[in-house]
Amino acid sequence: MCNTDVAIGKRQSVGAAIFRNKEGVVTSIHTTHICHNDPLGGEIVALCWGAEVATIQGLKNVIFQCDLFGAVLAVRQKGHHIPALQHNI
């Protein structure tokens, strides 16, 4: 299992991927600098980056958890549908 998240600050943003085994024990924690200042973009990057880390580690059948449903929808969409997920208020 991999939990991903992003923390967005005034000057920088950081993504994290926390991997756990099937017993729920943390097996590794990874962080990366992210060049996004909006939650949707940052969460998408963190989720995709977590998948990249899982691939590098040779993991298979990984369950990913993310706290922004829009990011989950984005990675499941075809590329031309992604702009429809952005909502400016």
N, CA, C and O atoms as CSV, one atom per row, in Angstrom:
chain,resi,resn,atom,element,x,y,z
A,1,MET,N,N,0.840,-1.161,0.000
A,1,MET,CA,C,0.000,0.000,0.000
A,1,MET,C,C,0.891,1.231,0.000
A,1,MET,O,O,1.951,1.244,0.625
A,2,CYS,N,N,0.448,2.270,-0.712
A,2,CYS,CA,C,1.200,3.521,-0.773
A,2,CYS,C,C,0.253,4.684,-0.521
A,2,CYS,O,O,-0.718,4.874,-1.254
A,3,ASN,N,N,0.539,5.458,0.513
A,3,ASN,CA,C,-0.203,6.684,0.792
A,3,ASN,C,C,0.612,7.841,0.236
A,3,ASN,O,O,1.798,7.973,0.537
A,4,THR,N,N,-0.027,8.683,-0.578
A,4,THR,CA,C,0.665,9.851,-1.112
A,4,THR,C,C,-0.027,11.119,-0.634
A,4,THR,O,O,-1.231,11.128,-0.381
A,5,ASP,N,N,0.752,12.186,-0.515
A,5,ASP,CA,C,0.194,13.472,-0.117
A,5,ASP,C,C,1.151,14.571,-0.538
A,5,ASP,O,O,2.306,14.319,-0.883
A,6,VAL,N,N,0.646,15.790,-0.503
A,6,VAL,CA,C,1.455,16.956,-0.829
A,6,VAL,C,C,1.244,18.007,0.257
A,6,VAL,O,O,0.146,18.155,0.793
A,7,ALA,N,N,2.303,18.725,0.568
A,7,ALA,CA,C,2.226,19.869,1.480
A,7,ALA,C,C,2.646,21.093,0.682
A,7,ALA,O,O,3.754,21.151,0.148
A,8,ILE,N,N,1.748,22.070,0.607
A,8,ILE,CA,C,2.003,23.253,-0.207
A,8,ILE,C,C,2.290,24.435,0.703
A,8,ILE,O,O,1.457,24.829,1.520
A,9,GLY,N,N,3.473,24.986,0.549
A,9,GLY,CA,C,3.870,26.139,1.348
A,9,GLY,C,C,3.931,27.402,0.507
A,9,GLY,O,O,3.618,27.376,-0.683
A,10,LYS,N,N,4.327,28.493,1.115
A,10,LYS,CA,C,4.419,29.768,0.398
A,10,LYS,C,C,5.570,29.787,-0.595
A,10,LYS,O,O,5.475,30.421,-1.645
A,11,ARG,N,N,6.653,29.099,-0.271
A,11,ARG,CA,C,7.834,29.130,-1.129
A,11,ARG,C,C,8.185,27.786,-1.759
A,11,ARG,O,O,8.968,27.737,-2.708
A,12,GLN,N,N,7.626,26.709,-1.252
A,12,GLN,CA,C,7.941,25.393,-1.811
A,12,GLN,C,C,6.827,24.410,-1.495
A,12,GLN,O,O,6.013,24.634,-0.599
A,13,SER,N,N,6.806,23.323,-2.243
A,13,SER,CA,C,5.853,22.243,-2.004
A,13,SER,C,C,6.615,20.927,-1.959
A,13,SER,O,O,7.635,20.762,-2.628
A,14,VAL,N,N,6.112,20.000,-1.165
A,14,VAL,CA,C,6.773,18.708,-0.976
A,14,VAL,C,C,5.749,17.594,-1.137
A,14,VAL,O,O,4.634,17.684,-0.623
A,15,GLY,N,N,6.134,16.549,-1.852
A,15,GLY,CA,C,5.303,15.359,-1.983
A,15,GLY,C,C,5.893,14.237,-1.153
A,15,GLY,O,O,7.106,14.163,-0.956
A,16,ALA,N,N,5.021,13.365,-0.669
A,16,ALA,CA,C,5.477,12.227,0.129
A,16,ALA,C,C,4.777,10.956,-0.329
A,16,ALA,O,O,3.620,10.980,-0.747
A,17,ALA,N,N,5.497,9.858,-0.243
A,17,ALA,CA,C,4.945,8.532,-0.518
A,17,ALA,C,C,5.368,7.626,0.635
A,17,ALA,O,O,6.558,7.436,0.884
A,18,ILE,N,N,4.386,7.072,1.328
A,18,ILE,CA,C,4.650,6.189,2.465
A,18,ILE,C,C,4.173,4.795,2.087
A,18,ILE,O,O,2.997,4.590,1.785
A,19,PHE,N,N,5.086,3.849,2.106
A,19,PHE,CA,C,4.775,2.476,1.725
A,19,PHE,C,C,4.621,1.607,2.962
A,19,PHE,O,O,5.395,1.711,3.914
A,20,ARG,N,N,3.606,0.747,2.932
A,20,ARG,CA,C,3.344,-0.191,4.030
A,20,ARG,C,C,3.186,-1.591,3.446
A,20,ARG,O,O,2.762,-1.759,2.303
A,21,ASN,N,N,3.534,-2.585,4.246
A,21,ASN,CA,C,3.319,-3.962,3.807
A,21,ASN,C,C,1.883,-4.375,4.127
A,21,ASN,O,O,1.104,-3.566,4.631
A,22,LYS,N,N,1.532,-5.624,3.838
A,22,LYS,CA,C,0.138,-6.058,4.032
A,22,LYS,C,C,-0.278,-6.088,5.497
A,22,LYS,O,O,-1.472,-6.140,5.792
A,23,GLU,N,N,0.676,-6.055,6.416
A,23,GLU,CA,C,0.363,-5.988,7.847
A,23,GLU,C,C,0.202,-4.539,8.318
A,23,GLU,O,O,-0.151,-4.302,9.473
A,24,GLY,N,N,0.458,-3.574,7.436
A,24,GLY,CA,C,0.332,-2.165,7.787
A,24,GLY,C,C,1.593,-1.545,8.356
A,24,GLY,O,O,1.572,-0.399,8.803
A,25,VAL,N,N,2.686,-2.285,8.347
A,25,VAL,CA,C,3.960,-1.788,8.872
A,25,VAL,C,C,4.640,-0.924,7.801
A,25,VAL,O,O,4.745,-1.331,6.644
A,26,VAL,N,N,5.096,0.258,8.191
A,26,VAL,CA,C,5.783,1.147,7.256
A,26,VAL,C,C,7.092,0.493,6.814
A,26,VAL,O,O,7.915,0.095,7.639
A,27,THR,N,N,7.266,0.391,5.491
A,27,THR,CA,C,8.483,-0.211,4.948
A,27,THR,C,C,9.437,0.837,4.380
A,27,THR,O,O,10.650,0.629,4.366
A,28,SER,N,N,8.895,1.960,3.914
A,28,SER,CA,C,9.756,3.044,3.437
A,28,SER,C,C,8.958,4.336,3.309
A,28,SER,O,O,7.743,4.326,3.107
A,29,ILE,N,N,9.680,5.446,3.433
A,29,ILE,CA,C,9.099,6.777,3.293
A,29,ILE,C,C,9.982,7.561,2.331
A,29,ILE,O,O,11.206,7.571,2.461
A,30,HIS,N,N,9.347,8.217,1.364
A,30,HIS,CA,C,10.083,8.975,0.354
A,30,HIS,C,C,9.470,10.365,0.238
A,30,HIS,O,O,8.254,10.522,0.343
A,31,THR,N,N,10.308,11.368,0.023
A,31,THR,CA,C,9.828,12.731,-0.190
A,31,THR,C,C,10.498,13.321,-1.421
A,31,THR,O,O,11.579,12.891,-1.824
A,32,THR,N,N,9.837,14.315,-2.013
A,32,THR,CA,C,10.379,14.984,-3.180
A,32,THR,C,C,9.877,16.420,-3.237
A,32,THR,O,O,8.788,16.725,-2.750
A,33,HIS,N,N,10.666,17.289,-3.825
A,33,HIS,CA,C,10.263,18.673,-4.054
A,33,HIS,C,C,9.304,18.686,-5.244
A,33,HIS,O,O,9.563,18.032,-6.254
A,34,ILE,N,N,8.208,19.420,-5.131
A,34,ILE,CA,C,7.206,19.504,-6.196
A,34,ILE,C,C,7.042,20.963,-6.598
A,34,ILE,O,O,6.947,21.843,-5.742
A,35,CYS,N,N,7.008,21.215,-7.884
A,35,CYS,CA,C,6.884,22.587,-8.396
A,35,CYS,C,C,5.433,22.930,-8.726
A,35,CYS,O,O,5.141,23.355,-9.844
A,36,HIS,N,N,4.536,22.755,-7.786
A,36,HIS,CA,C,3.124,23.108,-7.955
A,36,HIS,C,C,2.675,23.869,-6.725
A,36,HIS,O,O,3.110,23.583,-5.609
A,37,ASN,N,N,1.797,24.845,-6.937
A,37,ASN,CA,C,1.283,25.589,-5.796
A,37,ASN,C,C,-0.228,25.455,-5.643
A,37,ASN,O,O,-0.849,26.195,-4.880
A,38,ASP,N,N,-0.818,24.506,-6.372
A,38,ASP,CA,C,-2.245,24.245,-6.205
A,38,ASP,C,C,-2.437,22.793,-5.769
A,38,ASP,O,O,-1.673,21.923,-6.185
A,39,PRO,N,N,-3.442,22.520,-4.940
A,39,PRO,CA,C,-3.627,21.172,-4.392
A,39,PRO,C,C,-3.831,20.088,-5.446
A,39,PRO,O,O,-3.235,19.016,-5.340
A,40,LEU,N,N,-4.656,20.341,-6.459
A,40,LEU,CA,C,-4.921,19.306,-7.453
A,40,LEU,C,C,-3.654,18.909,-8.193
A,40,LEU,O,O,-3.329,17.726,-8.285
A,41,GLY,N,N,-2.939,19.896,-8.719
A,41,GLY,CA,C,-1.699,19.592,-9.435
A,41,GLY,C,C,-0.678,18.899,-8.558
A,41,GLY,O,O,-0.036,17.939,-8.985
A,42,GLY,N,N,-0.525,19.381,-7.330
A,42,GLY,CA,C,0.426,18.775,-6.404
A,42,GLY,C,C,0.076,17.345,-6.044
A,42,GLY,O,O,0.951,16.481,-5.991
A,43,GLU,N,N,-1.203,17.093,-5.797
A,43,GLU,CA,C,-1.631,15.726,-5.448
A,43,GLU,C,C,-1.445,14.776,-6.625
A,43,GLU,O,O,-1.053,13.624,-6.434
A,44,ILE,N,N,-1.724,15.246,-7.841
A,44,ILE,CA,C,-1.529,14.403,-9.028
A,44,ILE,C,C,-0.056,14.052,-9.186
A,44,ILE,O,O,0.292,12.897,-9.429
A,45,VAL,N,N,0.805,15.053,-9.045
A,45,VAL,CA,C,2.247,14.806,-9.163
A,45,VAL,C,C,2.710,13.838,-8.080
A,45,VAL,O,O,3.476,12.918,-8.367
A,46,ALA,N,N,2.258,14.027,-6.840
A,46,ALA,CA,C,2.658,13.135,-5.743
A,46,ALA,C,C,2.191,11.707,-6.000
A,46,ALA,O,O,2.927,10.755,-5.738
A,47,LEU,N,N,0.971,11.554,-6.511
A,47,LEU,CA,C,0.434,10.219,-6.795
A,47,LEU,C,C,1.226,9.532,-7.905
A,47,LEU,O,O,1.595,8.365,-7.777
A,48,CYS,N,N,1.486,10.252,-8.986
A,48,CYS,CA,C,2.268,9.677,-10.090
A,48,CYS,C,C,3.705,9.392,-9.666
A,48,CYS,O,O,4.282,8.375,-10.049
A,49,TRP,N,N,4.276,10.294,-8.878
A,49,TRP,CA,C,5.637,10.084,-8.387
A,49,TRP,C,C,5.689,8.858,-7.469
A,49,TRP,O,O,6.645,8.086,-7.526
A,50,GLY,N,N,4.665,8.676,-6.622
A,50,GLY,CA,C,4.596,7.490,-5.764
A,50,GLY,C,C,4.568,6.210,-6.586
A,50,GLY,O,O,5.186,5.212,-6.214
A,51,ALA,N,N,3.846,6.240,-7.712
A,51,ALA,CA,C,3.809,5.072,-8.602
A,51,ALA,C,C,5.185,4.821,-9.210
A,51,ALA,O,O,5.595,3.673,-9.379
A,52,GLU,N,N,5.893,5.895,-9.536
A,52,GLU,CA,C,7.250,5.750,-10.070
A,52,GLU,C,C,8.182,5.132,-9.031
A,52,GLU,O,O,8.980,4.254,-9.360
A,53,VAL,N,N,8.088,5.581,-7.788
A,53,VAL,CA,C,8.912,5.024,-6.707
A,53,VAL,C,C,8.586,3.544,-6.513
A,53,VAL,O,O,9.488,2.729,-6.318
A,54,ALA,N,N,7.301,3.196,-6.565
A,54,ALA,CA,C,6.900,1.787,-6.423
A,54,ALA,C,C,7.520,0.940,-7.527
A,54,ALA,O,O,7.980,-0.174,-7.276
A,55,THR,N,N,7.534,1.466,-8.748
A,55,THR,CA,C,8.133,0.744,-9.874
A,55,THR,C,C,9.631,0.562,-9.664
A,55,THR,O,O,10.166,-0.523,-9.893
A,56,ILE,N,N,10.301,1.616,-9.232
A,56,ILE,CA,C,11.748,1.540,-8.976
A,56,ILE,C,C,12.051,0.499,-7.902
A,56,ILE,O,O,13.062,-0.199,-7.981
A,57,GLN,N,N,11.177,0.393,-6.897
A,57,GLN,CA,C,11.365,-0.587,-5.823
A,57,GLN,C,C,10.997,-2.006,-6.258
A,57,GLN,O,O,11.233,-2.962,-5.520
A,58,GLY,N,N,10.422,-2.146,-7.451
A,58,GLY,CA,C,10.038,-3.461,-7.944
A,58,GLY,C,C,8.743,-3.979,-7.341
A,58,GLY,O,O,8.483,-5.182,-7.368
A,59,LEU,N,N,7.930,-3.084,-6.797
A,59,LEU,CA,C,6.669,-3.498,-6.180
A,59,LEU,C,C,5.613,-3.751,-7.247
A,59,LEU,O,O,5.608,-3.102,-8.293
A,60,LYS,N,N,4.729,-4.686,-6.978
A,60,LYS,CA,C,3.629,-5.010,-7.889
A,60,LYS,C,C,2.335,-5.063,-7.087
A,60,LYS,O,O,2.354,-5.316,-5.883
A,61,ASN,N,N,1.218,-4.825,-7.754
A,61,ASN,CA,C,-0.106,-4.868,-7.120
A,61,ASN,C,C,-0.192,-3.929,-5.920
A,61,ASN,O,O,-0.653,-4.320,-4.847
A,62,VAL,N,N,0.246,-2.711,-6.106
A,62,VAL,CA,C,0.247,-1.712,-5.037
A,62,VAL,C,C,-1.104,-1.000,-5.000
A,62,VAL,O,O,-1.626,-0.597,-6.039
A,63,ILE,N,N,-1.661,-0.850,-3.820
A,63,ILE,CA,C,-2.878,-0.067,-3.619
A,63,ILE,C,C,-2.437,1.341,-3.249
A,63,ILE,O,O,-1.662,1.524,-2.311
A,64,PHE,N,N,-2.928,2.337,-3.985
A,64,PHE,CA,C,-2.573,3.729,-3.719
A,64,PHE,C,C,-3.725,4.427,-3.016
A,64,PHE,O,O,-4.889,4.246,-3.373
A,65,GLN,N,N,-3.384,5.230,-2.006
A,65,GLN,CA,C,-4.375,6.027,-1.294
A,65,GLN,C,C,-3.973,7.491,-1.389
A,65,GLN,O,O,-2.808,7.850,-1.217
A,66,CYS,N,N,-4.972,8.326,-1.668
A,66,CYS,CA,C,-4.748,9.756,-1.832
A,66,CYS,C,C,-5.941,10.477,-1.220
A,66,CYS,O,O,-7.063,9.978,-1.297
A,67,ASP,N,N,-5.719,11.646,-0.610
A,67,ASP,CA,C,-6.818,12.335,0.064
A,67,ASP,C,C,-7.540,13.371,-0.799
A,67,ASP,O,O,-8.343,14.146,-0.279
A,68,LEU,N,N,-7.274,13.399,-2.099
A,68,LEU,CA,C,-7.979,14.319,-2.985
A,68,LEU,C,C,-8.586,13.524,-4.134
A,68,LEU,O,O,-7.873,13.038,-5.012
A,69,PHE,N,N,-9.911,13.397,-4.118
A,69,PHE,CA,C,-10.611,12.590,-5.111
A,69,PHE,C,C,-10.336,13.080,-6.530
A,69,PHE,O,O,-10.277,12.277,-7.461
A,70,GLY,N,N,-10.170,14.387,-6.702
A,70,GLY,CA,C,-9.873,14.928,-8.022
A,70,GLY,C,C,-8.582,14.381,-8.604
A,70,GLY,O,O,-8.484,14.195,-9.817
A,71,ALA,N,N,-7.592,14.120,-7.763
A,71,ALA,CA,C,-6.325,13.546,-8.230
A,71,ALA,C,C,-6.533,12.113,-8.702
A,71,ALA,O,O,-5.960,11.692,-9.707
A,72,VAL,N,N,-7.350,11.375,-7.977
A,72,VAL,CA,C,-7.656,9.995,-8.371
A,72,VAL,C,C,-8.373,9.999,-9.714
A,72,VAL,O,O,-8.043,9.208,-10.598
A,73,LEU,N,N,-9.356,10.887,-9.872
A,73,LEU,CA,C,-10.063,10.995,-11.152
A,73,LEU,C,C,-9.108,11.353,-12.280
A,73,LEU,O,O,-9.215,10.815,-13.382
A,74,ALA,N,N,-8.175,12.257,-12.011
A,74,ALA,CA,C,-7.246,12.705,-13.047
A,74,ALA,C,C,-6.377,11.576,-13.572
A,74,ALA,O,O,-6.181,11.462,-14.782
A,75,VAL,N,N,-5.854,10.741,-12.689
A,75,VAL,CA,C,-4.978,9.665,-13.163
A,75,VAL,C,C,-5.768,8.553,-13.838
A,75,VAL,O,O,-5.190,7.710,-14.523
A,76,ARG,N,N,-7.075,8.546,-13.653
A,76,ARG,CA,C,-7.918,7.553,-14.318
A,76,ARG,C,C,-8.473,8.051,-15.648
A,76,ARG,O,O,-9.018,7.262,-16.420
A,77,GLN,N,N,-8.343,9.351,-15.931
A,77,GLN,CA,C,-8.907,9.961,-17.136
A,77,GLN,C,C,-7.957,9.860,-18.319
A,77,GLN,O,O,-6.749,9.681,-18.166
A,78,LYS,N,N,-8.545,9.981,-19.503
A,78,LYS,CA,C,-7.730,10.176,-20.692
A,78,LYS,C,C,-7.256,11.622,-20.663
A,78,LYS,O,O,-7.946,12.481,-20.115
A,79,GLY,N,N,-6.113,11.904,-21.232
A,79,GLY,CA,C,-5.489,13.215,-21.146
A,79,GLY,C,C,-6.383,14.389,-21.485
A,79,GLY,O,O,-6.305,15.426,-20.826
A,80,HIS,N,N,-7.232,14.255,-22.493
A,80,HIS,CA,C,-8.038,15.403,-22.911
A,80,HIS,C,C,-9.180,15.717,-21.942
A,80,HIS,O,O,-9.821,16.757,-22.094
A,81,HIS,N,N,-9.461,14.868,-20.957
A,81,HIS,CA,C,-10.506,15.129,-19.965
A,81,HIS,C,C,-9.966,15.843,-18.720
A,81,HIS,O,O,-10.756,16.371,-17.938
A,82,ILE,N,N,-8.675,15.873,-18.520
A,82,ILE,CA,C,-8.088,16.424,-17.296
A,82,ILE,C,C,-8.420,17.903,-17.078
A,82,ILE,O,O,-8.703,18.274,-15.939
A,83,PRO,N,N,-8.404,18.780,-18.104
A,83,PRO,CA,C,-8.749,20.188,-17.837
A,83,PRO,C,C,-10.140,20.372,-17.234
A,83,PRO,O,O,-10.372,21.357,-16.534
A,84,ALA,N,N,-11.054,19.464,-17.485
A,84,ALA,CA,C,-12.407,19.567,-16.936
A,84,ALA,C,C,-12.424,19.365,-15.425
A,84,ALA,O,O,-13.417,19.697,-14.777
A,85,LEU,N,N,-11.348,18.830,-14.847
A,85,LEU,CA,C,-11.299,18.589,-13.409
A,85,LEU,C,C,-10.904,19.838,-12.629
A,85,LEU,O,O,-11.087,19.881,-11.412
A,86,GLN,N,N,-10.367,20.855,-13.302
A,86,GLN,CA,C,-9.924,22.074,-12.628
A,86,GLN,C,C,-11.102,23.025,-12.466
A,86,GLN,O,O,-11.780,23.357,-13.438
A,87,HIS,N,N,-11.338,23.459,-11.242
A,87,HIS,CA,C,-12.432,24.386,-10.963
A,87,HIS,C,C,-11.879,25.568,-10.184
A,87,HIS,O,O,-11.451,25.412,-9.040
A,88,ASN,N,N,-11.885,26.741,-10.788
A,88,ASN,CA,C,-11.437,27.956,-10.106
A,88,ASN,C,C,-12.631,28.631,-9.458
A,88,ASN,O,O,-13.672,28.812,-10.090
A,89,ILE,N,N,-12.478,29.004,-8.195
A,89,ILE,CA,C,-13.572,29.652,-7.464
A,89,ILE,C,C,-13.178,31.078,-7.154
A,89,ILE,O,O,-13.952,31.813,-6.541
